[in-house]
Amino acid sequence: MKKSIILFSLFTTIASVAYAQQDPTELASREKQMVLDSIPSLTDDQKQLLEFVYTQYGESLKSVREEMQANGGDREAMRGKMQAIRKEKNDGLKDIFNEEQMTTYKAMMEKVRENMQQRRGKKKNKQG
């Protein structure tokens, strides 16, 4: 019985991680939570604006992904649209954050990028 519970918990965790990798709105929500955790000085008004920006961001990502899947997966076209969406999100955040908060946000995102590059490097090393 104990093994069944552990296996079920493990399966549920793996399934939720796989779902998060596929659902752009979930990715946006996780990033928003990282921002909230990293910048505790946000006011209630800033948090509301942040919620709006990340909701729009997630919906835009989802729309582009669905469009790409419907049109046969043109990654180059999607890449340009994704960059525009990220720029729009970052412009919105610049309007919300003060200078110190923006510095904290940029540092957090740089760490996220570094972690992604490290993971990609490990995957390439395993494949090669």
C-alpha positions as CSV (number, residue, x, y, z in Angstrom):
1,M,0.0,0.0,0.0
2,K,2.8,2.4,0.9
3,K,4.5,1.7,-2.4
4,S,1.3,2.5,-4.2
5,I,1.0,5.8,-2.5
6,I,4.6,6.7,-3.2
7,L,4.3,5.7,-6.9
8,F,1.0,7.6,-7.3
9,S,2.7,10.7,-5.7
10,L,5.7,10.4,-8.0
11,F,3.4,9.9,-11.1
12,T,1.3,12.9,-10.1
13,T,4.4,15.1,-9.7
14,I,5.9,14.0,-13.0
15,A,2.5,14.6,-14.7
16,S,2.1,18.1,-13.3
17,V,5.7,19.0,-14.4
18,A,5.0,17.7,-17.9
19,Y,1.7,19.6,-18.0
20,A,3.5,22.8,-16.8
21,Q,6.0,22.4,-19.6
22,Q,3.2,22.3,-22.1
23,D,0.8,24.9,-20.7
24,P,2.0,28.5,-21.4
25,T,-0.5,30.0,-18.9
26,E,1.0,27.7,-16.2
27,L,4.5,28.9,-17.1
28,A,3.4,32.5,-16.8
29,S,1.9,31.8,-13.5
30,R,5.0,30.1,-12.2
31,E,7.1,33.1,-13.3
32,K,4.7,35.5,-11.6
33,Q,5.0,33.5,-8.4
34,M,8.8,33.7,-8.7
35,V,8.5,37.5,-9.0
36,L,6.3,37.7,-6.0
37,D,8.7,35.6,-4.0
38,S,11.7,37.5,-5.1
39,I,10.3,41.0,-4.6
40,P,8.6,41.1,-1.2
41,S,8.4,44.9,-1.3
42,L,5.6,45.0,-3.9
43,T,2.6,47.0,-2.9
44,D,-1.0,45.6,-3.3
45,D,-1.5,47.9,-6.3
46,Q,1.7,46.5,-7.9
47,K,0.6,43.0,-7.2
48,Q,-2.7,43.6,-9.0
49,L,-1.0,45.1,-12.0
50,L,1.5,42.2,-12.0
51,E,-1.5,39.8,-12.0
52,F,-2.9,41.6,-15.0
53,V,0.5,41.6,-16.9
54,Y,1.1,37.9,-16.3
55,T,-2.5,36.9,-17.2
56,Q,-2.1,38.7,-20.5
57,Y,1.4,37.2,-21.0
58,G,0.1,33.7,-20.4
59,E,-2.8,34.1,-22.8
60,S,-0.6,35.6,-25.5
61,L,1.9,32.7,-25.2
62,K,-1.0,30.2,-25.4
63,S,-2.4,31.9,-28.5
64,V,1.0,31.9,-30.3
65,R,1.6,28.3,-29.4
66,E,-1.9,27.2,-30.6
67,E,-1.3,29.2,-33.8
68,M,2.0,27.5,-34.3
69,Q,0.5,24.0,-33.8
70,A,-2.4,24.8,-36.2
71,N,0.1,26.1,-38.9
72,G,2.4,23.2,-38.9
73,G,5.0,24.3,-36.3
74,D,6.9,27.2,-37.9
75,R,9.4,27.8,-35.1
76,E,11.1,30.8,-36.6
77,A,7.8,32.7,-36.9
78,M,6.9,31.7,-33.4
79,R,10.3,32.8,-32.1
80,G,9.7,36.4,-33.4
81,K,6.2,36.5,-31.9
82,M,7.5,35.2,-28.6
83,Q,10.2,37.8,-28.4
84,A,7.6,40.5,-29.1
85,I,5.3,39.1,-26.3
86,R,8.2,39.0,-23.8
87,K,9.2,42.6,-24.7
88,E,5.6,43.6,-24.1
89,K,5.6,41.9,-20.7
90,N,8.9,43.5,-19.8
91,D,7.7,46.9,-20.8
92,G,4.6,46.4,-18.6
93,L,6.8,45.4,-15.7
94,K,9.0,48.5,-16.2
95,D,5.9,50.6,-15.7
96,I,5.0,48.7,-12.5
97,F,8.4,48.3,-10.7
98,N,10.6,50.9,-9.1
99,E,14.3,50.9,-10.0
100,E,15.3,48.6,-7.2
101,Q,12.5,46.1,-8.0
102,M,13.5,46.1,-11.6
103,T,17.1,45.4,-10.8
104,T,15.9,42.5,-8.6
105,Y,13.7,41.2,-11.4
106,K,16.5,41.4,-14.0
107,A,18.8,39.5,-11.7
108,M,16.2,36.8,-11.1
109,M,15.5,36.4,-14.8
110,E,19.3,36.2,-15.5
111,K,19.5,33.3,-13.0
112,V,16.6,31.6,-14.7
113,R,18.3,31.9,-18.1
114,E,21.6,30.5,-16.7
115,N,19.8,27.5,-15.2
116,M,18.0,26.8,-18.5
117,Q,21.3,27.0,-20.4
118,Q,22.9,24.6,-17.9
119,R,20.0,22.2,-18.3
120,R,20.2,22.4,-22.0
121,G,23.9,21.8,-21.9
122,K,23.4,18.7,-19.8
123,K,20.8,17.4,-22.2
124,K,23.2,17.9,-25.2
125,N,26.0,16.2,-23.3
126,K,23.7,13.2,-22.7
127,Q,22.7,13.0,-26.3
128,G,26.1,13.5,-27.8
